[in-house]
Amino acid sequence: MAAVKEATSPSPLVPANGYIRSDQESAVTANPAELKRKKRMRCLFYVTVFAVFQVIVITVFALTVMKIKSPKFRVRSASFSDFEVGNGTNPSFNLDMDVKFGVKNTNFGHFKYEDGIVEFEYRGTRIGQVNAYEARARARSTRKVADSLELTSNGLSAKSQSQLASDISSGIIPITSASKLDGKIHLMKVIKKKKSAHMNCTMEIVLATQSVQNIVCK
């Protein structure tokens, strides 16, 4: 009889869905403090990730948009509408030059500059100049300007005349151009930073082709 009763004794109750919670799950469910701690840890993780993301964005913004550089002022090209050059025994020149300038602004704000003067020299002696008028170079663009001027050797010293005779004989007359445009970078209509665009270019007048070649600007 005992064996029969033991065989027919009721088995442990099983949940209707057939799922039995583990001891660990039961312990967590039974411990609200542990749940709150995990929620706080999760929130802290998200806040940390967001803070790191913000730091990265601010750093990139500071290194790109907010980093203001000096614009560049350059001679892009030049040609002659009138070309008169002497010889080794009578060294001289009178040239009408059409020149194209460029004001390159790599900043994220526009560059508004004041009037300036571009001076052309032959071995340290000024041989001509042209005005660069007040204007604005847009953000991350190059403002192109064209103008004309006369280059003449009338004011050269005796020493420069001797050097010019040698240069004419060689077929190449070296000249330089220099200028400075003072202005401000306007960023987001709030920030205004004083900057200057400097020009320091060298070039060669090639007599055989009556052209300007090897323009190098620093």
C-alpha positions in Angstrom: 0.0 0.0 0.0 2.8 2.4 0.8 4.3 1.8 -2.7 1.0 2.6 -4.3 0.6 5.8 -2.3 4.1 6.9 -3.2 3.5 6.4 -6.9 0.2 8.3 -6.9 1.5 11.2 -4.8 1.0 14.6 -6.6 4.0 16.0 -8.6 5.3 19.6 -8.0 3.3 22.3 -9.6 4.6 23.6 -13.0 3.7 27.1 -14.4 1.1 27.0 -17.2 3.7 28.3 -19.7 6.1 25.6 -18.8 8.9 28.1 -17.9 10.6 27.8 -14.5 12.6 30.9 -13.4 16.1 30.3 -12.3 17.3 31.1 -8.8 19.3 34.1 -10.2 16.2 35.6 -11.9 14.2 35.1 -8.8 16.8 36.8 -6.7 16.9 39.9 -9.1 13.2 40.1 -9.3 13.0 40.0 -5.5 15.7 42.7 -5.2 14.4 46.1 -6.4 17.6 47.8 -5.3 19.6 45.8 -7.7 17.2 46.8 -10.6 17.6 50.5 -9.7 21.4 50.1 -9.6 21.4 48.6 -13.0 19.2 51.4 -14.4 21.6 54.0 -12.9 24.6 52.2 -14.5 22.8 52.2 -17.8 22.0 55.9 -17.6 25.5 56.7 -16.6 26.8 54.8 -19.6 24.5 56.7 -22.0 25.5 60.0 -20.4 29.2 59.1 -20.8 28.8 58.1 -24.4 26.9 61.4 -25.1 29.6 63.5 -23.4 32.4 61.8 -25.4 30.4 62.4 -28.6 30.0 66.1 -27.7 33.7 66.5 -26.9 34.6 65.0 -30.3 32.1 67.3 -32.1 33.4 70.4 -30.3 37.0 69.4 -31.0 36.4 68.9 -34.7 34.4 72.2 -34.8 37.3 74.0 -33.1 39.9 72.5 -35.4 38.0 73.2 -38.6 35.3 75.9 -38.5 36.8 78.0 -35.7 40.4 77.8 -36.9 40.9 81.1 -38.7 43.8 81.3 -41.2 45.3 84.2 -43.1 43.9 84.4 -46.7 46.4 84.2 -49.6 46.9 87.0 -52.2 48.5 85.8 -55.4 49.3 86.7 -59.0 47.4 84.1 -61.0 48.6 85.0 -64.5 49.8 87.9 -66.6 50.1 88.9 -70.3 51.2 92.0 -72.3 49.2 94.2 -74.5 52.2 96.3 -75.4 55.8 95.1 -75.3 58.9 97.3 -75.8 62.3 96.1 -74.6 65.7 97.5 -75.5 68.9 95.6 -76.1 72.2 95.0 -74.4 73.6 98.4 -75.4 70.4 100.3 -74.6 68.8 98.4 -71.7 65.2 99.5 -71.1 61.6 98.3 -71.1 58.2 99.8 -71.3 55.5 97.1 -70.8 51.7 97.3 -70.6 50.7 94.3 -68.5 47.3 92.7 -67.9 47.4 90.9 -64.7 45.0 88.6 -62.9 45.0 88.4 -59.1 43.4 85.9 -56.7 42.4 86.4 -53.0 42.0 82.8 -51.7 40.0 82.5 -48.5 40.0 79.0 -47.0 38.0 80.0 -43.9 34.3 79.2 -43.2 33.6 83.0 -42.9 34.0 85.7 -45.6 37.1 87.9 -45.7 36.4 91.6 -46.1 39.5 93.6 -46.9 40.4 97.2 -47.4 42.1 99.0 -50.3 45.7 98.0 -51.0 48.5 98.5 -53.5 50.4 95.9 -55.4 54.0 96.9 -56.2 56.1 95.4 -58.9 59.9 95.5 -58.7 62.9 94.8 -60.7 65.9 93.8 -58.5 64.6 95.9 -55.6 63.5 99.0 -57.6 59.8 99.7 -58.1 58.8 99.6 -61.8 55.1 99.8 -61.5 52.1 99.5 -59.2 48.3 98.9 -59.3 45.5 99.4 -56.8 43.7 96.5 -55.2 40.3 98.0 -54.2 38.2 97.1 -51.2 36.1 94.0 -51.7 35.0 90.7 -50.1 36.2 87.1 -50.7 33.4 84.7 -49.8 33.9 81.8 -47.4 36.0 78.9 -48.8 36.4 80.6 -52.3 38.8 82.6 -54.3 38.0 86.2 -55.4 39.4 86.8 -58.9 40.5 90.3 -59.9 41.8 91.6 -63.2 43.7 94.9 -63.8 46.3 96.6 -66.0 49.4 98.5 -65.2 52.6 99.9 -66.9 56.0 98.5 -66.1 58.9 100.9 -66.9 62.6 100.9 -66.3 62.9 104.7 -66.3 63.7 104.9 -62.6 66.5 102.3 -62.5 69.9 103.2 -61.1 73.1 102.8 -63.1 73.8 99.5 -61.3 70.3 98.2 -62.1 70.8 99.3 -65.7 73.9 97.2 -66.0 72.0 94.2 -64.5 69.2 94.8 -66.9 71.6 94.7 -69.9 72.8 91.3 -68.7 69.2 90.0 -68.2 68.1 91.2 -71.7 71.1 89.4 -73.2 70.0 86.2 -71.3 66.4 86.6 -72.6 64.8 86.7 -69.2 63.9 89.7 -67.0 63.1 88.7 -63.4 60.5 90.7 -61.5 58.7 90.5 -58.2 55.3 91.6 -56.8 54.4 92.4 -53.2 51.3 93.6 -51.4 49.3 93.4 -48.2 45.5 93.4 -47.8 44.3 94.2 -44.3 40.9 93.0 -43.3 38.7 90.9 -41.1 37.3 87.3 -41.2 33.5 87.4 -40.4 32.4 84.1 -39.0 28.8 83.3 -38.3 27.9 87.0 -38.1 29.3 87.1 -34.6 33.1 86.6 -34.7 35.3 89.1 -36.4 39.0 88.4 -36.5 41.6 90.7 -38.0 43.7 89.0 -40.7 45.9 90.2 -43.6 46.5 88.6 -47.0 50.2 89.0 -48.0 51.6 88.7 -51.5 55.2 87.8 -52.3 55.6 86.5 -55.8 58.4 86.1 -58.3 58.1 85.7 -62.0 60.0 85.9 -65.2 59.4 87.9 -68.4 60.5 85.7 -71.2 61.6 88.0 -74.1 61.5 85.3 -76.8 57.7 84.6 -76.2 56.8 88.0 -74.8 55.1 86.3 -71.9 55.2 85.9 -68.1 56.3 82.5 -66.9 57.4 80.7 -63.7 55.1 82.6 -61.3 55.9 81.4 -57.8 54.1 82.8 -54.8 54.9 82.2 -51.1 
